[in-house]
Amino acid sequence: MKESGRRRVRRFAPAARLACEAGQSTVEFALVLPILVMVLGAIVEFGIGFHDYMALTDTVRVAARAAALNGSSLDSAQQAAQDAASQAGGGLTVPVTVQFVDGGTDVEVTGTTPYSIGIFGFSLQSGELSSTTTERIEA
């Protein structure tokens, strides 16, 4: 038998080809899964941080409104703001500070709360969230 110089290409049947690639999708999934889990964790952490910021902003707004309605003196405004903040905290403990601005016609309330952004127990960023609201004092 004489060879013609051409190589015979071995052709696999479709079922045999699938058997050769059976683990490919599993390996690809195993390589991509850690990245997907980290992205999902980052999205969840960002959502928690954004929720805390919105709760802080709402708490400071409620505290400023209470201080503006009951703000005949700095002590009464501070107490009203602190009471309102403790009731509307949204799951946060928010210490607030009150000061009169613009010659005593407005009250400014500032609240802060700590935050920490981390993935899998490792803290990537931490600090304090802060929000300030100014309300006109109503007599």
Contacts in CASP RR format, 6 or more apart in sequence:
PFRMAT RR
TARGET T0000
AUTHOR 0000-0000-0000
METHOD contacts of the structure
MODEL  1
MKESGRRRVRRFAPAARLACEAGQSTVEFALVLPILVMVLGAIVEFGIGF
HDYMALTDTVRVAARAAALNGSSLDSAQQAAQDAASQAGGGLTVPVTVQF
VDGGTDVEVTGTTPYSIGIFGFSLQSGELSSTTTERIEA
12 20 0 8 1.000
38 119 0 8 1.000
41 119 0 8 1.000
42 119 0 8 1.000
45 117 0 8 1.000
45 118 0 8 1.000
45 119 0 8 1.000
46 117 0 8 1.000
49 115 0 8 1.000
49 117 0 8 1.000
49 129 0 8 1.000
52 92 0 8 1.000
52 113 0 8 1.000
52 115 0 8 1.000
52 129 0 8 1.000
53 115 0 8 1.000
53 129 0 8 1.000
53 131 0 8 1.000
55 89 0 8 1.000
55 90 0 8 1.000
55 91 0 8 1.000
55 92 0 8 1.000
56 92 0 8 1.000
56 94 0 8 1.000
56 111 0 8 1.000
56 112 0 8 1.000
56 113 0 8 1.000
56 129 0 8 1.000
56 130 0 8 1.000
56 131 0 8 1.000
57 131 0 8 1.000
57 133 0 8 1.000
58 88 0 8 1.000
58 89 0 8 1.000
58 90 0 8 1.000
59 84 0 8 1.000
59 85 0 8 1.000
59 88 0 8 1.000
59 89 0 8 1.000
59 90 0 8 1.000
59 92 0 8 1.000
59 94 0 8 1.000
59 96 0 8 1.000
59 111 0 8 1.000
59 131 0 8 1.000
60 85 0 8 1.000
60 94 0 8 1.000
60 96 0 8 1.000
60 109 0 8 1.000
60 110 0 8 1.000
60 111 0 8 1.000
60 131 0 8 1.000
60 132 0 8 1.000
60 133 0 8 1.000
61 133 0 8 1.000
62 84 0 8 1.000
62 85 0 8 1.000
62 87 0 8 1.000
62 88 0 8 1.000
63 80 0 8 1.000
63 81 0 8 1.000
63 82 0 8 1.000
63 84 0 8 1.000
63 85 0 8 1.000
63 88 0 8 1.000
63 94 0 8 1.000
63 96 0 8 1.000
63 98 0 8 1.000
63 109 0 8 1.000
63 111 0 8 1.000
63 133 0 8 1.000
64 81 0 8 1.000
64 107 0 8 1.000
64 108 0 8 1.000
64 109 0 8 1.000
64 133 0 8 1.000
64 134 0 8 1.000
64 135 0 8 1.000
65 84 0 8 1.000
65 135 0 8 1.000
66 80 0 8 1.000
66 81 0 8 1.000
66 83 0 8 1.000
66 84 0 8 1.000
67 77 0 8 1.000
67 78 0 8 1.000
67 80 0 8 1.000
67 81 0 8 1.000
67 84 0 8 1.000
67 98 0 8 1.000
67 107 0 8 1.000
67 109 0 8 1.000
67 135 0 8 1.000
68 77 0 8 1.000
68 107 0 8 1.000
68 135 0 8 1.000
68 136 0 8 1.000
68 137 0 8 1.000
68 138 0 8 1.000
69 80 0 8 1.000
69 138 0 8 1.000
70 76 0 8 1.000
70 77 0 8 1.000
70 79 0 8 1.000
70 80 0 8 1.000
71 77 0 8 1.000
71 80 0 8 1.000
71 107 0 8 1.000
71 137 0 8 1.000
74 98 0 8 1.000
74 99 0 8 1.000
74 100 0 8 1.000
77 98 0 8 1.000
77 100 0 8 1.000
77 107 0 8 1.000
78 96 0 8 1.000
78 97 0 8 1.000
78 98 0 8 1.000
81 96 0 8 1.000
81 98 0 8 1.000
81 109 0 8 1.000
82 95 0 8 1.000
82 96 0 8 1.000
85 94 0 8 1.000
85 95 0 8 1.000
85 96 0 8 1.000
85 111 0 8 1.000
86 93 0 8 1.000
92 113 0 8 1.000
93 113 0 8 1.000
94 111 0 8 1.000
94 112 0 8 1.000
94 113 0 8 1.000
95 111 0 8 1.000
95 112 0 8 1.000
96 109 0 8 1.000
96 110 0 8 1.000
96 111 0 8 1.000
97 109 0 8 1.000
97 110 0 8 1.000
97 111 0 8 1.000
98 107 0 8 1.000
98 108 0 8 1.000
98 109 0 8 1.000
99 107 0 8 1.000
99 108 0 8 1.000
100 106 0 8 1.000
100 107 0 8 1.000
100 108 0 8 1.000
100 137 0 8 1.000
101 107 0 8 1.000
101 108 0 8 1.000
101 134 0 8 1.000
104 137 0 8 1.000
105 136 0 8 1.000
105 137 0 8 1.000
106 134 0 8 1.000
106 135 0 8 1.000
106 136 0 8 1.000
106 137 0 8 1.000
107 134 0 8 1.000
107 135 0 8 1.000
107 137 0 8 1.000
108 132 0 8 1.000
108 133 0 8 1.000
108 134 0 8 1.000
109 132 0 8 1.000
109 133 0 8 1.000
109 134 0 8 1.000
109 135 0 8 1.000
110 130 0 8 1.000
110 131 0 8 1.000
110 132 0 8 1.000
111 130 0 8 1.000
111 131 0 8 1.000
111 132 0 8 1.000
112 128 0 8 1.000
112 129 0 8 1.000
112 130 0 8 1.000
112 131 0 8 1.000
113 128 0 8 1.000
113 129 0 8 1.000
114 126 0 8 1.000
114 127 0 8 1.000
114 128 0 8 1.000
114 129 0 8 1.000
115 126 0 8 1.000
115 127 0 8 1.000
115 128 0 8 1.000
115 129 0 8 1.000
116 123 0 8 1.000
116 125 0 8 1.000
116 126 0 8 1.000
116 127 0 8 1.000
117 123 0 8 1.000
117 124 0 8 1.000
117 125 0 8 1.000
117 126 0 8 1.000
118 124 0 8 1.000
118 125 0 8 1.000
END
